[in-house]
Amino acid sequence: MAKYSNANLIDEELSLIGSTNFIGKMFHKMNKSSIILLSIQVPLNLYLRAEVFCEDIQDLSEMEFIQNDLMKLLYNDFLTFAKKNPDPRAIFKLLTSLERQAGKDSSLEKKTDSVFQLVQRETHQEMQPLHLRMRRKSALRGEILLADMEEVQQHHGYTLERVFELLYIDFIDKFRKGNNVEAMNTILRILDSEEE
């Protein structure tokens, strides 16, 4: 079986499920609620923009809000999409769409007096590591989604880390270009509802 994150949770889960002894079962139960660490690489300019975004959320909500919190919200949104669209083709289509946009600058170039063409250019950027802490159970769910995608697209190459990178890049890039103006209000509403 392919490896869908550096944590390789599916293989670990499969080995623990078959355990019949008491210690193995107890370890399996404790392991489900544990926290794992994933590391991703994001463009430095987007990382800095995300830092400012998180500070703005923190100032407006008067609650601590860091990039890890933002990533949890983006990932939960992705998992909600997957629950509402359980077809692996829909998830694959979403990821390939995000992949096409990641790391590219878009601009309109004039072809004739009335015709413009959208041109995308690859950008080479300095990268910043970002370390994410998340519940093992949530990460395992993502790995299982990626494993299910193998049935519709063998050897797709997506990992949980890449999914996080794509979600992050898409969100912050859209926000900084003004294409995601409701994002801050939505996050503030979510934080407000969690506080109650």
N, C-alpha and C positions, 0 to 999 in steps of 0.2 A: 504494500500500500504506500502511496505517496505521502510525503511529509507536508502538512499544511500550515505549520508554524515552527519556529525554533523550539517551542515547548513540546511539540509532538504529542499533543494530548490524546488523540484518538488511539494511538498505539498503547499508551500508558493505561487508558481507560479499558481497552479490550483485555489487557493482561490482568487488571484488577477485578473486572467483572467476574471472571472465571474462578476467582479465589474462593475456596470452600472453607478455609480455616477461619477461626474467630478473629485473629489479629489481622488477617488480610481483609476481612469484611469491615472491621473497624477502621483500618487505614483508608479503605475506599470511601467510607462515609465522611471521614475527616478531610480527605483530599478534595471532595466535591465543593466544600465551602472555603477552600484555601484561595490565596491570592497569587497570581502569577505576574511576572514582569516581561513585557514585550518591548523591544527596541525598534524604532523606525527612523527613517531619514527623511527630513522635510527640507524644502528650500529655505535658506536663511531669511530671505526677505519675507516669506509667508510666516515663518516662525515669529519674527519681530512683530508683524501685523497682528498675529494671533495673541501675542503677549499684551499688546495695547487693547485688543478686543476684550480679553479676559479681565484686564484692569478696569475697563469701562463697566463691564457686567458687575464686577466686585463693588465699584463705587456706587452704582445705581441700586444694587440689591442689598448692600451692606452685609454681604455674606462672602466668605472666601470662595473664590472661583479661579481655578488654575487650568492650564492646558489639559491636564489629565481629565478634569471635569468636562471640558468641552468635548474631548474625544469620547468619553462615556456617552454623552448625549448623542453625538453623531452615530456612534455604533449602535445605540439602542434604536435610533431611527432606522438604521439599516436592517436591524433584526425585525423591527415592526414591518418594514417593507417585505421582508422575506416571509413573515407569517401571513401577510395579506396576499402575497404572490408566491405560493409554495412551489411553483414550477421552476426548476433549476435553469431553464432557458431564460426566464425573466431576470434572474439574478445575474446570469452570465452576460446578458444584454446590458444591464445596468453597469456592471464592472467594465466591460469593454468600452462603453460610452464614456465613462469616467477616465479610462486609460487614454483614449484618444485626445482628451482635453488636457490631461496633466502635463505640465512642463512645456506648454506651448503658448506663444504670444499670438493673439489674433488681431488682425487689422483689416479694414476695408480698403481695397485698392481700386481705383477708378479704371475701368476698361474702356468705356466710351462715355459720351456725355450723360447717358442715363443708366448705364450698367456698372454696377460695382460687384466685386467678387471678394468673398471672405477668404483671406490667406492666413494660414497658420504656419508659424516658424518655430522650430525646436529652440529652446533656450537652455544654455548650460549654466547652471547656478551652483553656488556654494551651498553645501548641505549642512544641516544641523541635526544631531541626534536628539531624539525625544524618547524618554523612557515612560512607558505606560504601566500602571498598576491596575489590574482588573480581576474580577472574580473568575476563578477557573471555570466554573459552570457556564458563564457567558462566553468565554473564549472557546470552550469545547463546542458550544452551539455553532459558532462561526466555522470551526474546522469541519463540522458535520455538513454544513451547507456547501462548503468547498468540495468535500468528498462527493456529495450528491451531484455536483456539477460535472464530475468526471463521466457520468453517464451520458451527458449530452455533448460534452467537449473534452475528450480524453487529452491528458497531458496539458491542461489549460495553463498551468504554471502559477496560478494565483495562490498566495499565502495569506494568512491572517494579517501579517505585517503589511503586505502590499494593499490589502483592503483598507487598513487604517490610513496608510499614506494617501490613497486615492480619495477617501472621504474627507480627509483633512485639507488636501490641496484644493479639491472642488469647493468646499465650503468657504475657506478663507479667500480664495481667488475671486469667487462670486461676490463675497461681501466687500472686498476692497474695490471692486469695479462697480459697486452700487446695484448689483443684480440680486441682492438678498437682503433688502432693507427691513423686512419683517423679522429677521433672525434674532436681533437683540430683544425685541418685545416678546417673541415666542419663548426665548430662554428665560427671560425675567418672569414670565407667567409660570413656567415649569418650576423655577426655583421658589416662587411664591407659594405654589401649591404643595411643594415638598415641605415647606416650613410649617404649614398648618397642621 
